[in-house]
Amino acid sequence: MASFHHSWSLSFLLMTWIATIIGRSAGAYAPVGYQPSPWTLAHATFYGDESASSTMGGACGYGNIVTNGYGTDTAALSSTLFKNGYACGTCYQIKCVQSPWCFKASPFTTVTATNLCPPNWSQDSNKGGWCNPPRTHFDMAKPAFMKIAQWKAGIVPVMYRRVPCVRKGGLRFSFQGNGYWLLVYVMNVGGAGDVAGMWVKGSKTRWISMSHNWGASYQAFATLAGQSLSFRVTSYTTKQTLLAYNVAPANWNVGLTYEAKVNFR
Ligand SMILES: *[C@@H]1O[C@H](CO)[C@@H](O)[C@H](O)[C@H]1NC(C)=O
């Protein structure tokens, strides 16, 4: 009995010790930030022309996506992927598969979701209604599509995976509204790229919760004119929260974009 007890407590100690080692190393090597999703099958088409001018002013509200940092490697997502705008700003690696039109030399291209590809109920979802639910579909800007397949293909099967967004610089806040109603388009979001919620704080106010307006825009009905503004942003996927203090000076104005010093990764 004594020897049983002894070996039991010994192995208990050993297991605790091993668990501690594993726990420590998991802590030390735990990945930080957003991790890529597994590869999944979907389809891709393209819209617009080589200039990608028709990708401007998409359903996320990024306006001029080129001057706002997204370039021409963008895509409109079917509503299944778009999630009422919560997918705005998310990033995907896309590679063409199982089609003679695929370019073999380029393994994948990375796009940012900036637009919605709306359903067309007058078309069968297997015959033109590519963006009808429950299909997962990327309607890519033509320059992005032309990196993975010949445009003559029209539609190609693709493998895609969601990846962290690599952004230069900090979060960008583009202001609309007026002194009593602040509408903010949050752009250039790194890491998971998406936003679940936002708060604003004027130099004379507490943190005020902002409501989701549309696409990547959030609003606050509050008197904020003449105050410097700070923002708190929570990621939709990772639930991480960032504090961006004094992003806009007291003489902020609508129509302008302010950049924070911080970003997700
Ligand atoms: C939907 O599909 C029909 C039939 O092909 C087409 O005529 C129409 O223009 C499409 N609607 C939109 C909004 O693309």
The ligand as an SDF file (V2000), in Angstrom:
LIG
                    3D

 14 14  0  0  0  0  0  0  0  0999 V2000
  -29.3140   39.7030  -62.6640 C   0  0  0  0  0  0  0  0  0  0  0  0
  -29.3530   38.7710  -63.6910 O   0  0  0  0  0  0  0  0  0  0  0  0
  -30.1450   39.1380  -64.7880 C   0  0  0  0  0  0  0  0  0  0  0  0
  -30.2390   37.9480  -65.7290 C   0  0  0  0  0  0  0  0  0  0  0  0
  -28.9780   37.5550  -66.2050 O   0  0  0  0  0  0  0  0  0  0  0  0
  -29.5390   40.3800  -65.4400 C   0  0  0  0  0  0  0  0  0  0  0  0
  -30.3170   40.7830  -66.5340 O   0  0  0  0  0  0  0  0  0  0  0  0
  -29.4760   41.5020  -64.4150 C   0  0  0  0  0  0  0  0  0  0  0  0
  -28.7960   42.6120  -64.9490 O   0  0  0  0  0  0  0  0  0  0  0  0
  -28.7640   41.0350  -63.1720 C   0  0  0  0  0  0  0  0  0  0  0  0
  -28.8890   42.0550  -62.1320 N   0  0  0  0  0  0  0  0  0  0  0  0
  -27.8520   42.6610  -61.5900 C   0  0  0  0  0  0  0  0  0  0  0  0
  -28.1550   43.6480  -60.5370 C   0  0  0  0  0  0  0  0  0  0  0  0
  -26.7040   42.3940  -61.8990 O   0  0  0  0  0  0  0  0  0  0  0  0
  1  2  1  0
  1 10  1  0
  2  3  1  0
  3  4  1  0
  3  6  1  0
  4  5  1  0
  6  7  1  0
  6  8  1  0
  8  9  1  0
  8 10  1  0
 10 11  1  0
 11 12  1  0
 12 13  1  0
 12 14  2  0
M  END
$$$$
